């Protein structure tokens, strides 16, 4: 399924991981690899997508060429 911007959407695993990461960030429990608290929405999304990739979820590319 393509989004309105022409990119392919990820699968349910990716969406769930990003949702969980955003929820943890909002509650102040999401940490970076070095143990610092995540304060950026972009950073939370990146962590969620990275976790989805590790589990083998279908995740769209970064978009940079």
mmCIF file of the N, C-alpha and C atoms, coordinates in Angstrom:
data_MODEL
# 
_entry.id   MODEL 
# 
loop_
_atom_site.group_PDB 
_atom_site.id 
_atom_site.type_symbol 
_atom_site.label_atom_id 
_atom_site.label_alt_id 
_atom_site.label_comp_id 
_atom_site.label_asym_id 
_atom_site.label_entity_id 
_atom_site.label_seq_id 
_atom_site.pdbx_PDB_ins_code 
_atom_site.Cartn_x 
_atom_site.Cartn_y 
_atom_site.Cartn_z 
_atom_site.occupancy 
_atom_site.B_iso_or_equiv 
_atom_site.pdbx_formal_charge 
_atom_site.auth_seq_id 
_atom_site.auth_comp_id 
_atom_site.auth_asym_id 
_atom_site.auth_atom_id 
_atom_site.pdbx_PDB_model_num 
ATOM 1   N N  . UNK A 1 1  ? 0.843  -1.174 0.000  1.00 0.00 ? 1  UNK A N  1 
ATOM 2   C CA . UNK A 1 1  ? 0.000  0.000  0.000  1.00 0.00 ? 1  UNK A CA 1 
ATOM 3   C C  . UNK A 1 1  ? 0.888  1.237  0.000  1.00 0.00 ? 1  UNK A C  1 
ATOM 4   N N  . UNK A 1 2  ? 0.667  2.127  -0.922 1.00 0.00 ? 2  UNK A N  1 
ATOM 5   C CA . UNK A 1 2  ? 1.483  3.332  -1.018 1.00 0.00 ? 2  UNK A CA 1 
ATOM 6   C C  . UNK A 1 2  ? 0.836  4.458  -0.221 1.00 0.00 ? 2  UNK A C  1 
ATOM 7   N N  . UNK A 1 3  ? 1.669  5.261  0.398  1.00 0.00 ? 3  UNK A N  1 
ATOM 8   C CA . UNK A 1 3  ? 1.153  6.401  1.141  1.00 0.00 ? 3  UNK A CA 1 
ATOM 9   C C  . UNK A 1 3  ? 0.865  7.535  0.173  1.00 0.00 ? 3  UNK A C  1 
ATOM 10  N N  . UNK A 1 4  ? 0.357  8.609  0.651  1.00 0.00 ? 4  UNK A N  1 
ATOM 11  C CA . UNK A 1 4  ? 0.020  9.731  -0.211 1.00 0.00 ? 4  UNK A CA 1 
ATOM 12  C C  . UNK A 1 4  ? 1.262  10.429 -0.754 1.00 0.00 ? 4  UNK A C  1 
ATOM 13  N N  . UNK A 1 5  ? 2.417  10.129 -0.227 1.00 0.00 ? 5  UNK A N  1 
ATOM 14  C CA . UNK A 1 5  ? 3.655  10.741 -0.688 1.00 0.00 ? 5  UNK A CA 1 
ATOM 15  C C  . UNK A 1 5  ? 4.421  9.839  -1.643 1.00 0.00 ? 5  UNK A C  1 
ATOM 16  N N  . UNK A 1 6  ? 3.844  8.717  -2.017 1.00 0.00 ? 6  UNK A N  1 
ATOM 17  C CA . UNK A 1 6  ? 4.460  7.841  -2.993 1.00 0.00 ? 6  UNK A CA 1 
ATOM 18  C C  . UNK A 1 6  ? 5.428  6.827  -2.415 1.00 0.00 ? 6  UNK A C  1 
ATOM 19  N N  . UNK A 1 7  ? 5.634  6.816  -1.119 1.00 0.00 ? 7  UNK A N  1 
ATOM 20  C CA . UNK A 1 7  ? 6.523  5.826  -0.500 1.00 0.00 ? 7  UNK A CA 1 
ATOM 21  C C  . UNK A 1 7  ? 5.699  4.612  -0.098 1.00 0.00 ? 7  UNK A C  1 
ATOM 22  N N  . UNK A 1 8  ? 6.354  3.471  -0.019 1.00 0.00 ? 8  UNK A N  1 
ATOM 23  C CA . UNK A 1 8  ? 5.655  2.266  0.423  1.00 0.00 ? 8  UNK A CA 1 
ATOM 24  C C  . UNK A 1 8  ? 5.554  2.270  1.942  1.00 0.00 ? 8  UNK A C  1 
ATOM 25  N N  . UNK A 1 9  ? 4.424  1.847  2.431  1.00 0.00 ? 9  UNK A N  1 
ATOM 26  C CA . UNK A 1 9  ? 4.213  1.780  3.877  1.00 0.00 ? 9  UNK A CA 1 
ATOM 27  C C  . UNK A 1 9  ? 4.867  0.524  4.434  1.00 0.00 ? 9  UNK A C  1 
ATOM 28  N N  . UNK A 1 10 ? 5.305  0.584  5.682  1.00 0.00 ? 10 UNK A N  1 
ATOM 29  C CA . UNK A 1 10 ? 5.883  -0.576 6.343  1.00 0.00 ? 10 UNK A CA 1 
ATOM 30  C C  . UNK A 1 10 ? 4.798  -1.542 6.795  1.00 0.00 ? 10 UNK A C  1 
ATOM 31  N N  . UNK A 1 11 ? 5.191  -2.608 7.415  1.00 0.00 ? 11 UNK A N  1 
ATOM 32  C CA . UNK A 1 11 ? 4.207  -3.582 7.871  1.00 0.00 ? 11 UNK A CA 1 
ATOM 33  C C  . UNK A 1 11 ? 3.780  -3.293 9.310  1.00 0.00 ? 11 UNK A C  1 
ATOM 34  N N  . UNK A 1 12 ? 2.960  -4.149 9.848  1.00 0.00 ? 12 UNK A N  1 
ATOM 35  C CA . UNK A 1 12 ? 2.399  -3.945 11.185 1.00 0.00 ? 12 UNK A CA 1 
ATOM 36  C C  . UNK A 1 12 ? 3.482  -3.967 12.262 1.00 0.00 ? 12 UNK A C  1 
ATOM 37  N N  . UNK A 1 13 ? 4.515  -4.778 12.099 1.00 0.00 ? 13 UNK A N  1 
ATOM 38  C CA . UNK A 1 13 ? 5.597  -4.841 13.084 1.00 0.00 ? 13 UNK A CA 1 
ATOM 39  C C  . UNK A 1 13 ? 6.239  -3.467 13.236 1.00 0.00 ? 13 UNK A C  1 
ATOM 40  N N  . UNK A 1 14 ? 6.525  -2.816 12.108 1.00 0.00 ? 14 UNK A N  1 
ATOM 41  C CA . UNK A 1 14 ? 7.166  -1.503 12.140 1.00 0.00 ? 14 UNK A CA 1 
ATOM 42  C C  . UNK A 1 14 ? 6.264  -0.480 12.820 1.00 0.00 ? 14 UNK A C  1 
ATOM 43  N N  . UNK A 1 15 ? 4.988  -0.501 12.483 1.00 0.00 ? 15 UNK A N  1 
ATOM 44  C CA . UNK A 1 15 ? 4.055  0.445  13.087 1.00 0.00 ? 15 UNK A CA 1 
ATOM 45  C C  . UNK A 1 15 ? 3.936  0.248  14.588 1.00 0.00 ? 15 UNK A C  1 
ATOM 46  N N  . UNK A 1 16 ? 3.891  -1.003 15.007 1.00 0.00 ? 16 UNK A N  1 
ATOM 47  C CA . UNK A 1 16 ? 3.781  -1.294 16.439 1.00 0.00 ? 16 UNK A CA 1 
ATOM 48  C C  . UNK A 1 16 ? 5.036  -0.862 17.194 1.00 0.00 ? 16 UNK A C  1 
ATOM 49  N N  . UNK A 1 17 ? 6.206  -1.105 16.594 1.00 0.00 ? 17 UNK A N  1 
ATOM 50  C CA . UNK A 1 17 ? 7.465  -0.739 17.252 1.00 0.00 ? 17 UNK A CA 1 
ATOM 51  C C  . UNK A 1 17 ? 7.584  0.777  17.394 1.00 0.00 ? 17 UNK A C  1 
ATOM 52  N N  . UNK A 1 18 ? 7.218  1.511  16.341 1.00 0.00 ? 18 UNK A N  1 
ATOM 53  C CA . UNK A 1 18 ? 7.288  2.975  16.397 1.00 0.00 ? 18 UNK A CA 1 
ATOM 54  C C  . UNK A 1 18 ? 6.280  3.494  17.422 1.00 0.00 ? 18 UNK A C  1 
ATOM 55  N N  . UNK A 1 19 ? 5.085  2.908  17.434 1.00 0.00 ? 19 UNK A N  1 
ATOM 56  C CA . UNK A 1 19 ? 4.063  3.321  18.397 1.00 0.00 ? 19 UNK A CA 1 
ATOM 57  C C  . UNK A 1 19 ? 4.564  3.116  19.833 1.00 0.00 ? 19 UNK A C  1 
ATOM 58  N N  . UNK A 1 20 ? 5.174  1.970  20.082 1.00 0.00 ? 20 UNK A N  1 
ATOM 59  C CA . UNK A 1 20 ? 5.701  1.673  21.416 1.00 0.00 ? 20 UNK A CA 1 
ATOM 60  C C  . UNK A 1 20 ? 6.825  2.639  21.790 1.00 0.00 ? 20 UNK A C  1 
ATOM 61  N N  . UNK A 1 21 ? 7.716  2.921  20.840 1.00 0.00 ? 21 UNK A N  1 
ATOM 62  C CA . UNK A 1 21 ? 8.820  3.838  21.105 1.00 0.00 ? 21 UNK A CA 1 
ATOM 63  C C  . UNK A 1 21 ? 8.304  5.239  21.415 1.00 0.00 ? 21 UNK A C  1 
ATOM 64  N N  . UNK A 1 22 ? 7.303  5.699  20.683 1.00 0.00 ? 22 UNK A N  1 
ATOM 65  C CA . UNK A 1 22 ? 6.741  7.027  20.928 1.00 0.00 ? 22 UNK A CA 1 
ATOM 66  C C  . UNK A 1 22 ? 6.074  7.086  22.307 1.00 0.00 ? 22 UNK A C  1 
ATOM 67  N N  . UNK A 1 23 ? 5.398  6.007  22.671 1.00 0.00 ? 23 UNK A N  1 
ATOM 68  C CA . UNK A 1 23 ? 4.733  5.934  23.969 1.00 0.00 ? 23 UNK A CA 1 
ATOM 69  C C  . UNK A 1 23 ? 5.767  5.979  25.095 1.00 0.00 ? 23 UNK A C  1 
ATOM 70  N N  . UNK A 1 24 ? 6.851  5.219  24.940 1.00 0.00 ? 24 UNK A N  1 
ATOM 71  C CA . UNK A 1 24 ? 7.900  5.219  25.954 1.00 0.00 ? 24 UNK A CA 1 
ATOM 72  C C  . UNK A 1 24 ? 8.572  6.582  26.053 1.00 0.00 ? 24 UNK A C  1 
ATOM 73  N N  . UNK A 1 25 ? 8.764  7.260  24.904 1.00 0.00 ? 25 UNK A N  1 
ATOM 74  C CA . UNK A 1 25 ? 9.375  8.584  24.922 1.00 0.00 ? 25 UNK A CA 1 
ATOM 75  C C  . UNK A 1 25 ? 8.482  9.570  25.688 1.00 0.00 ? 25 UNK A C  1 
ATOM 76  N N  . UNK A 1 26 ? 7.177  9.473  25.469 1.00 0.00 ? 26 UNK A N  1 
ATOM 77  C CA . UNK A 1 26 ? 6.246  10.377 26.129 1.00 0.00 ? 26 UNK A CA 1 
ATOM 78  C C  . UNK A 1 26 ? 6.270  10.192 27.645 1.00 0.00 ? 26 UNK A C  1 
ATOM 79  N N  . UNK A 1 27 ? 6.534  8.966  28.093 1.00 0.00 ? 27 UNK A N  1 
ATOM 80  C CA . UNK A 1 27 ? 6.588  8.682  29.526 1.00 0.00 ? 27 UNK A CA 1 
ATOM 81  C C  . UNK A 1 27 ? 7.987  8.820  30.105 1.00 0.00 ? 27 UNK A C  1 
ATOM 82  N N  . UNK A 1 28 ? 8.961  9.135  29.236 1.00 0.00 ? 28 UNK A N  1 
ATOM 83  C CA . UNK A 1 28 ? 10.323 9.354  29.702 1.00 0.00 ? 28 UNK A CA 1 
ATOM 84  C C  . UNK A 1 28 ? 11.103 8.094  29.999 1.00 0.00 ? 28 UNK A C  1 
ATOM 85  N N  . UNK A 1 29 ? 10.682 6.957  29.447 1.00 0.00 ? 29 UNK A N  1 
ATOM 86  C CA . UNK A 1 29 ? 11.373 5.701  29.735 1.00 0.00 ? 29 UNK A CA 1 
ATOM 87  C C  . UNK A 1 29 ? 12.200 5.194  28.556 1.00 0.00 ? 29 UNK A C  1 
ATOM 88  N N  . UNK A 1 30 ? 12.130 5.876  27.399 1.00 0.00 ? 30 UNK A N  1 
ATOM 89  C CA . UNK A 1 30 ? 12.888 5.439  26.232 1.00 0.00 ? 30 UNK A CA 1 
ATOM 90  C C  . UNK A 1 30 ? 14.319 5.954  26.335 1.00 0.00 ? 30 UNK A C  1 
ATOM 91  N N  . UNK A 1 31 ? 15.275 5.051  26.180 1.00 0.00 ? 31 UNK A N  1 
ATOM 92  C CA . UNK A 1 31 ? 16.692 5.401  26.311 1.00 0.00 ? 31 UNK A CA 1 
ATOM 93  C C  . UNK A 1 31 ? 17.423 5.098  25.010 1.00 0.00 ? 31 UNK A C  1 
ATOM 94  N N  . UNK A 1 32 ? 18.512 5.832  24.776 1.00 0.00 ? 32 UNK A N  1 
ATOM 95  C CA . UNK A 1 32 ? 19.379 5.565  23.637 1.00 0.00 ? 32 UNK A CA 1 
ATOM 96  C C  . UNK A 1 32 ? 20.302 4.401  23.991 1.00 0.00 ? 32 UNK A C  1 
ATOM 97  N N  . UNK A 1 33 ? 21.115 4.002  23.045 1.00 0.00 ? 33 UNK A N  1 
ATOM 98  C CA . UNK A 1 33 ? 22.063 2.922  23.292 1.00 0.00 ? 33 UNK A CA 1 
ATOM 99  C C  . UNK A 1 33 ? 23.059 3.263  24.388 1.00 0.00 ? 33 UNK A C  1 
ATOM 100 N N  . UNK A 1 34 ? 23.366 4.555  24.534 1.00 0.00 ? 34 UNK A N  1 
ATOM 101 C CA . UNK A 1 34 ? 24.327 4.973  25.561 1.00 0.00 ? 34 UNK A CA 1 
ATOM 102 C C  . UNK A 1 34 ? 23.649 5.241  26.903 1.00 0.00 ? 34 UNK A C  1 
ATOM 103 N N  . UNK A 1 35 ? 22.333 5.081  26.980 1.00 0.00 ? 35 UNK A N  1 
ATOM 104 C CA . UNK A 1 35 ? 21.625 5.225  28.241 1.00 0.00 ? 35 UNK A CA 1 
ATOM 105 C C  . UNK A 1 35 ? 21.005 6.581  28.488 1.00 0.00 ? 35 UNK A C  1 
ATOM 106 N N  . UNK A 1 36 ? 21.150 7.517  27.528 1.00 0.00 ? 36 UNK A N  1 
ATOM 107 C CA . UNK A 1 36 ? 20.558 8.850  27.706 1.00 0.00 ? 36 UNK A CA 1 
ATOM 108 C C  . UNK A 1 36 ? 19.076 8.816  27.356 1.00 0.00 ? 36 UNK A C  1 
ATOM 109 N N  . UNK A 1 37 ? 18.305 9.699  27.966 1.00 0.00 ? 37 UNK A N  1 
ATOM 110 C CA . UNK A 1 37 ? 16.869 9.761  27.713 1.00 0.00 ? 37 UNK A CA 1 
ATOM 111 C C  . UNK A 1 37 ? 16.601 10.377 26.337 1.00 0.00 ? 37 UNK A C  1 
ATOM 112 N N  . UNK A 1 38 ? 15.673 9.790  25.585 1.00 0.00 ? 38 UNK A N  1 
ATOM 113 C CA . UNK A 1 38 ? 15.316 10.287 24.266 1.00 0.00 ? 38 UNK A CA 1 
ATOM 114 C C  . UNK A 1 38 ? 14.333 11.438 24.429 1.00 0.00 ? 38 UNK A C  1 
ATOM 115 N N  . UNK A 1 39 ? 14.620 12.574 23.759 1.00 0.00 ? 39 UNK A N  1 
ATOM 116 C CA . UNK A 1 39 ? 13.734 13.736 23.837 1.00 0.00 ? 39 UNK A CA 1 
ATOM 117 C C  . UNK A 1 39 ? 13.186 14.140 22.480 1.00 0.00 ? 39 UNK A C  1 
ATOM 118 N N  . UNK A 1 40 ? 13.720 13.575 21.410 1.00 0.00 ? 40 UNK A N  1 
ATOM 119 C CA . UNK A 1 40 ? 13.328 13.959 20.059 1.00 0.00 ? 40 UNK A CA 1 
ATOM 120 C C  . UNK A 1 40 ? 12.367 12.936 19.467 1.00 0.00 ? 40 UNK A C  1 
ATOM 121 N N  . UNK A 1 41 ? 11.305 13.422 18.810 1.00 0.00 ? 41 UNK A N  1 
ATOM 122 C CA . UNK A 1 41 ? 10.361 12.523 18.143 1.00 0.00 ? 41 UNK A CA 1 
ATOM 123 C C  . UNK A 1 41 ? 11.048 11.755 17.025 1.00 0.00 ? 41 UNK A C  1 
ATOM 124 N N  . UNK A 1 42 ? 11.927 12.445 16.289 1.00 0.00 ? 42 UNK A N  1 
ATOM 125 C CA . UNK A 1 42 ? 12.637 11.791 15.186 1.00 0.00 ? 42 UNK A CA 1 
ATOM 126 C C  . UNK A 1 42 ? 13.503 10.649 15.706 1.00 0.00 ? 42 UNK A C  1 
ATOM 127 N N  . UNK A 1 43 ? 14.134 10.877 16.847 1.00 0.00 ? 43 UNK A N  1 
ATOM 128 C CA . UNK A 1 43 ? 14.990 9.856  17.439 1.00 0.00 ? 43 UNK A CA 1 
ATOM 129 C C  . UNK A 1 43 ? 14.145 8.653  17.872 1.00 0.00 ? 43 UNK A C  1 
ATOM 130 N N  . UNK A 1 44 ? 12.956 8.911  18.423 1.00 0.00 ? 44 UNK A N  1 
ATOM 131 C CA . UNK A 1 44 ? 12.071 7.824  18.847 1.00 0.00 ? 44 UNK A CA 1 
ATOM 132 C C  . UNK A 1 44 ? 11.614 6.995  17.646 1.00 0.00 ? 44 UNK A C  1 
ATOM 133 N N  . UNK A 1 45 ? 11.287 7.653  16.544 1.00 0.00 ? 45 UNK A N  1 
ATOM 134 C CA . UNK A 1 45 ? 10.871 6.937  15.339 1.00 0.00 ? 45 UNK A CA 1 
ATOM 135 C C  . UNK A 1 45 ? 12.025 6.093  14.813 1.00 0.00 ? 45 UNK A C  1 
ATOM 136 N N  . UNK A 1 46 ? 13.233 6.656  14.810 1.00 0.00 ? 46 UNK A N  1 
ATOM 137 C CA . UNK A 1 46 ? 14.399 5.922  14.326 1.00 0.00 ? 46 UNK A CA 1 
ATOM 138 C C  . UNK A 1 46 ? 14.656 4.678  15.173 1.00 0.00 ? 46 UNK A C  1 
ATOM 139 N N  . UNK A 1 47 ? 14.492 4.786  16.475 1.00 0.00 ? 47 UNK A N  1 
ATOM 140 C CA . UNK A 1 47 ? 14.683 3.640  17.363 1.00 0.00 ? 47 UNK A CA 1 
ATOM 141 C C  . UNK A 1 47 ? 13.632 2.571  17.072 1.00 0.00 ? 47 UNK A C  1 
ATOM 142 N N  . UNK A 1 48 ? 12.375 2.996  16.901 1.00 0.00 ? 48 UNK A N  1 
ATOM 143 C CA . UNK A 1 48 ? 11.305 2.052  16.594 1.00 0.00 ? 48 UNK A CA 1 
ATOM 144 C C  . UNK A 1 48 ? 11.532 1.328  15.280 1.00 0.00 ? 48 UNK A C  1 
ATOM 145 N N  . UNK A 1 49 ? 11.963 2.055  14.243 1.00 0.00 ? 49 UNK A N  1 
ATOM 146 C CA . UNK A 1 49 ? 12.220 1.428  12.946 1.00 0.00 ? 49 UNK A CA 1 
ATOM 147 C C  . UNK A 1 49 ? 13.416 0.490  13.026 1.00 0.00 ? 49 UNK A C  1 
ATOM 148 N N  . UNK A 1 50 ? 14.424 0.858  13.788 1.00 0.00 ? 50 UNK A N  1 
ATOM 149 C CA . UNK A 1 50 ? 15.595 0.005  13.944 1.00 0.00 ? 50 UNK A CA 1 
ATOM 150 C C  . UNK A 1 50 ? 15.217 -1.310 14.627 1.00 0.00 ? 50 UNK A C  1 
ATOM 151 N N  . UNK A 1 51 ? 14.391 -1.234 15.656 1.00 0.00 ? 51 UNK A N  1 
ATOM 152 C CA . UNK A 1 51 ? 13.945 -2.449 16.343 1.00 0.00 ? 51 UNK A CA 1 
ATOM 153 C C  . UNK A 1 51 ? 13.121 -3.330 15.401 1.00 0.00 ? 51 UNK A C  1 
ATOM 154 N N  . UNK A 1 52 ? 12.289 -2.697 14.556 1.00 0.00 ? 52 UNK A N  1 
ATOM 155 C CA . UNK A 1 52 ? 11.484 -3.465 13.604 1.00 0.00 ? 52 UNK A CA 1 
ATOM 156 C C  . UNK A 1 52 ? 12.383 -4.169 12.592 1.00 0.00 ? 52 UNK A C  1 
ATOM 157 N N  . UNK A 1 53 ? 13.429 -3.485 12.137 1.00 0.00 ? 53 UNK A N  1 
ATOM 158 C CA . UNK A 1 53 ? 14.361 -4.097 11.192 1.00 0.00 ? 53 UNK A CA 1 
ATOM 159 C C  . UNK A 1 53 ? 15.050 -5.307 11.811 1.00 0.00 ? 53 UNK A C  1 
ATOM 160 N N  . UNK A 1 54 ? 15.426 -5.187 13.088 1.00 0.00 ? 54 UNK A N  1 
ATOM 161 C CA . UNK A 1 54 ? 16.096 -6.295 13.770 1.00 0.00 ? 54 UNK A CA 1 
ATOM 162 C C  . UNK A 1 54 ? 15.193 -7.518 13.866 1.00 0.00 ? 54 UNK A C  1 
ATOM 163 N N  . UNK A 1 55 ? 13.882 -7.303 13.982 1.00 0.00 ? 55 UNK A N  1 
ATOM 164 C CA . UNK A 1 55 ? 12.931 -8.412 14.062 1.00 0.00 ? 55 UNK A CA 1 
ATOM 165 C C  . UNK A 1 55 ? 12.537 -8.940 12.689 1.00 0.00 ? 55 UNK A C  1 
ATOM 166 N N  . UNK A 1 56 ? 13.058 -8.320 11.635 1.00 0.00 ? 56 UNK A N  1 
ATOM 167 C CA . UNK A 1 56 ? 12.756 -8.785 10.288 1.00 0.00 ? 56 UNK A CA 1 
ATOM 168 C C  . UNK A 1 56 ? 11.514 -8.165 9.688  1.00 0.00 ? 56 UNK A C  1 
ATOM 169 N N  . UNK A 1 57 ? 11.044 -7.075 10.260 1.00 0.00 ? 57 UNK A N  1 
ATOM 170 C CA . UNK A 1 57 ? 9.863  -6.409 9.722  1.00 0.00 ? 57 UNK A CA 1 
ATOM 171 C C  . UNK A 1 57 ? 10.173 -5.691 8.429  1.00 0.00 ? 57 UNK A C  1 
ATOM 172 N N  . UNK A 1 58 ? 9.143  -5.486 7.613  1.00 0.00 ? 58 UNK A N  1 
ATOM 173 C CA . UNK A 1 58 ? 9.319  -4.770 6.350  1.00 0.00 ? 58 UNK A CA 1 
ATOM 174 C C  . UNK A 1 58 ? 9.268  -3.279 6.642  1.00 0.00 ? 58 UNK A C  1 
ATOM 175 N N  . UNK A 1 59 ? 10.426 -2.622 6.466  1.00 0.00 ? 59 UNK A N  1 
ATOM 176 C CA . UNK A 1 59 ? 10.541 -1.209 6.797  1.00 0.00 ? 59 UNK A CA 1 
ATOM 177 C C  . UNK A 1 59 ? 11.015 -0.463 5.571  1.00 0.00 ? 59 UNK A C  1 
ATOM 178 N N  . UNK A 1 60 ? 10.358 0.655  5.208  1.00 0.00 ? 60 UNK A N  1 
ATOM 179 C CA . UNK A 1 60 ? 10.815 1.421  4.050  1.00 0.00 ? 60 UNK A CA 1 
ATOM 180 C C  . UNK A 1 60 ? 12.215 2.002  4.293  1.00 0.00 ? 60 UNK A C  1 
ATOM 181 N N  . UNK A 1 61 ? 12.916 2.293  3.220  1.00 0.00 ? 61 UNK A N  1 
ATOM 182 C CA . UNK A 1 61 ? 14.263 2.846  3.321  1.00 0.00 ? 61 UNK A CA 1 
ATOM 183 C C  . UNK A 1 61 ? 14.268 4.258  3.861  1.00 0.00 ? 61 UNK A C  1 
ATOM 184 N N  . UNK A 1 62 ? 15.465 4.793  4.052  1.00 0.00 ? 62 UNK A N  1 
ATOM 185 C CA . UNK A 1 62 ? 15.606 6.120  4.646  1.00 0.00 ? 62 UNK A CA 1 
ATOM 186 C C  . UNK A 1 62 ? 15.186 7.225  3.686  1.00 0.00 ? 62 UNK A C  1 
ATOM 187 N N  . UNK A 1 63 ? 15.174 6.965  2.380  1.00 0.00 ? 63 UNK A N  1 
ATOM 188 C CA . UNK A 1 63 ? 14.753 7.965  1.411  1.00 0.00 ? 63 UNK A CA 1 
ATOM 189 C C  . UNK A 1 63 ? 15.882 8.809  0.868  1.00 0.00 ? 63 UNK A C  1 
ATOM 190 N N  . UNK A 1 64 ? 17.081 8.708  1.447  1.00 0.00 ? 64 UNK A N  1 
ATOM 191 C CA . UNK A 1 64 ? 18.217 9.477  0.946  1.00 0.00 ? 64 UNK A CA 1 
ATOM 192 C C  . UNK A 1 64 ? 18.899 8.701  -0.163 1.00 0.00 ? 64 UNK A C  1 
ATOM 193 N N  . UNK A 1 65 ? 19.407 9.405  -1.136 1.00 0.00 ? 65 UNK A N  1 
ATOM 194 C CA . UNK A 1 65 ? 20.068 8.757  -2.271 1.00 0.00 ? 65 UNK A CA 1 
ATOM 195 C C  . UNK A 1 65 ? 21.524 9.054  -2.295 1.00 0.00 ? 65 UNK A C  1 
# 
